[in-house]
Amino acid sequence: MQAVRNGIFGALALCVSFATAHAQEAQGSKPPATTPQAQGAAQAREGDIHAEAEGDRASRLTLKLKDRDLRDVVASIRRKANVNIIMDPGIEEVVTIDLQDVHWRQALDLVAEQANCVVTEAAGSVLKIEKPPRVYFAFENTDIQKVIDTIAKISGANIVVAPEVKGSITVRLKNIPWRDALDASVKTLGFVVVEEERGILRVVPSSNIEQDLETKTIQLRYVRPASTYVPFIESSYIENKRAKTQLAKGEVNFTLLKTLEGMVTPEVGTVQYIEETNVIVIKDTKPVVESIAKTIEMIDVEPSQIFLDVRFVTTTNEDVLDVGVSPGGTGWAASIGLGQIPTRLPFDLGAGGWDDRFIASTSGTGPFADDNGTAGTTIPDVVFGALNFTQVTATLRLLKKDSRSEIVQAPQIVALDHQTATIFVGESVRYAQARVEQGQAGGLLLALEEGDQSPVNVGFQLLATPHVVPGTDKVILEVIPQRTALSGTGSSSLAPAGFDVFQVGAGNQSGSIALPRVASSTLATTVMLRGGQTAVLGGLKSKSESETITQIPLLGDIPVLGHLFKNTTTQDTTSTLLVFITPSVIRSPEDMDKSMQSVIEEKIRDHKSPLSQGRDAVFGTGQ
């Protein structure tokens, strides 16, 4: 029995020991908890390389590195500048460097230099980081071929030397990459190094390469000649200085082509452009062809796009104060109506005075004498004096009117960097003008024809040319917003709204014609903004005040009591013009999707009327 008990206790102890060991193993396999200090250190390491414009080929970097692995640094530069960079295997170096706002290419060269590496350019705009052997030697009056042979043995490079390469040279080099040492040595005696396929290097006289010409075809991707369609805007305050020169037959307005023509060897090289396929064909020596190809690679890069969100707001605030007593009116009113009151004013007829003789009777003794000459008084058949108030209604009107209006134009447009874009929203209104001409019979005839300035474009137009500052998120924006509207006071079939009526001619040849009155607001300026920053380009405010007094004649002029027969209307009108513009730089499809999504969400909010909200509350949104 004791043995059984001991066996049970041993089994339990063994289970406990297994459980404890398993728990300790599980606890040891868990990752350590991340402390706030550790998170801060990780964020600091990520922030060692900062770029203001992510993914831009012109990015400028700020580096604060201490004992950082070279491969990590190169990977960060690759992401921030959106370039292709490869490294030779086996390079294990650390760098320490502190740079402020330098171009990514210069930063890459300096970082590689810190690690005793060099940056070379491979085909297809690919950069390669290598760690080449370095030379330490000194020669004095030594044959150039011996110097080249020594460099070839140290570097292990494949070098072919032409028989014409002769001469002596004195060199002292210390810790210099072998390729730089080779170029400097042969260039001293007037020779050149030509790189062939498979990395083979040829050292030849410069005259040889002028006879050995190469032809290379380069397909342009983004750079193209200037378009034949030019956006424009018409205004009395803007002058279009763009040259309007006529091109000769077959001539292309392409500034890149003119630049490349200046880079080829005179009387040797040629540059041709095929417009149909957007291809450059170069024929020149190999070094010149390579130099032109590198220039095209730097220029022919994907341009940035700029999303422009413009708000053109016109607000009008009209305050009207109408207080007084007037015939008729609106608003709160107290009225009284009067009838006809007989009166003898201004005469006292029938009293025998001089005024009785104004109307003579048959006896000639006055209007109130009978025909028999008796002096008895009679009642006349008519009343010679009366005040008639039957058509007068006196109104006490106290009215305060405050009206506000807001007209908003919100054009949105996407434009390429350095390319002018325009958008117009409105309509074209045609109108006629009068012309006087002599008829066949010698008389003057009044004829109508379409106006010289017809049609008038009424609406809103925006002309913008964005320029992205390389390596930043800033945009230099040339912007011209313009708003035109008809402001005439016409309200008839002859002169519709926005038109005014004018009289033309004279006598039998006179007539009426309706012409448009156009109100225009134009602003032309150049501003610099950061992506997502909003600027107010216009803040023109105008204010007008007017006072109108309406009164009953004579009664309104009585001191103090005249206010009971007078009405005063005071009107203050304030108009404000505001132009808001917000540029956003688009460098990737993700940026474009984000901009379009924000536009769609805003349009949905704008069209979300109270009626649709009530319908959604009852029937649901359908999601």
C-alpha positions, 0 to 999 in steps of 0.5 A: 500500500505504501508503494502504491502511495509513493507511486501516485505521488511520484506521478503527480510530481512528474506531471507538475515538473512537466507543466512547469517546464512547459510554462517556462518554455512558453513564457520564454518564447513570447516576444518581450513587451514593447516599452515606450522607450523602445517605441521612441527609439524605433521611431527615431531610427525611422526618422533619421532620413527625412524627405519633404516630398516622398517618391519624387525624383527630385527629393531632398533629404535630411540625414542624421545617421550614426553607425547605421548599416549601409544597406538600410540607408540605401533602402531608405533612399531608394523608397524616398526618391523612388529610384532603382539602386542595387548593391554588390553582395558582400558589402557590409559597412556602417556610416555616420553622417549628418546632412541638411536638405541635400539632393538625394543623388548627392546624399547617396554619393556622400553615404557611399563615400563614407563606406569607401564605395562608389555609385555607378550608373548602369543601363536603364537608369539603375544605380549600382553601389560597388566597392572597387579596389583602390590603388596606392602607387607612384610612378615617375616618367613611366610608360603609360602602358605600364601604368595601365597594366598595373591598374588592370592587375590591381582591379582585375578589369578587362582593358584593351590598349590601342597601339597608338597609346604611347608616352610617359607619365608621372603619377602618385595616387593614394586610396583612389578607386582604380577607375578614377585612376585610369581615367585621370592617367590616360586623359593626361596624355590626351587619350580616352577610355571607351566602355564596350559591352560586357564591361570591356574598356578600350584606351584609344586616341580621341581621333579614333572615336571620331571615326567610330560613330554609333547610332542610338534610338531613344524612346521618349516617354513623357517629354513631348513637343508643345501642343498646338492647342493653347488654353487662353483667357480673354480680359482687358487686364491680361496680356498673353505674351506667348509667342505666336510665331508661325512654324515652317513646314516640317518644323517642330517646336521642341526645346529638348531637340534644340538642347540636344543639337547643341550637345553633339559633335559639330560637323560629326554628330546628328540628332533627329526627332520622329514626331509620329513615334516620339523617338530621338535618333542620335548618331555620334561618338560613343561618349557623346551618345552616352552623355546625351542618353544620360541627359534624356534620362534625367529629363524624361521622368514622370511629371507630377500632377496638381489637383486644384480645388478653387472656390469662387464665392460672391456674397451680398448682404442687403439691409433695408429699414422702412419706417413711416406713413405712406399711401399703401405699403407692405409690412405691419401697417395701421390704416385709415380711410376718409371720405369727401368733406364739403367746405367753403374754403378758400372763399366765404361765398354769399356774404356780399363780398368781391368773391361773390362776383366770380360767378355772375347770375342773370341779374348781374348781382352775384351768384346768390341773388335771384333773377328778380333782383331780390336780395334773398339768399338761395342755395346753389346747385353746386358745391364750389369747394370740397376736400376729397380723401376717398382715394387716400389710405394712410399707412404706418409701416415699420419694416426691417428687411435683411437679405443675404445671398451667396453665389459659389462656383467650385471648379476642380481641375487636374493639371500636369506640372508646368502645363497650362489648364483652363476650365469654363462653366457658363454659356454664350449669349449673342446680341445684335448691334445697329448699323446705319447705311445709305439706301438705294433711294439716297435715304438712310437705313437702320440695319441690325447685325451681330455685335462685334464682341458677340457672343459674350461668355457669361459664367466662370473661367479658371486659367492655371499653370502650376509649377512644383518646386523640385524636391518639395511639396510646394507649388508655384501657381500662376492662377487667373480666375474670372467671373462674368455675369449680365447685370442689365435691368431689362425685364421685357420681351425686347430687353430680357434680364441682363440687357438694357434698351438703347434708342438709336437713330432719329426721326423716322429712322429711330428705333430701340435695341437691347444690348447686354451689360456685363459685370466682370471680376478678374484676378491675376496673380502668382502664389506659392503654396504647400500641398493642401494649403489654402490661400485667399486670392481675393477679398474685394468688398464694396458697400453702397448706401441709399436713402429714399423719402416718400411723402404726401405733398405739403403735409409731409413738409409740416414740422414734427407733424410731417412725419405722420405723412412721410415714409423713409427707406434706408438701404445698405448693400455690402458685396464681397468677392472671395477666391479660395484655392487649394493645390494638392500634389499627386505623385502616385495612383494612391494620391489620385484615388485619395483626391477623387474620393474626397471630391466624391464625398464632398459632392454627396454631402452637397446633394444631401438635401433634407428631403433625401435625409428624411427619405433615408430615415424612413426607407433606409440608405439601401446599404 
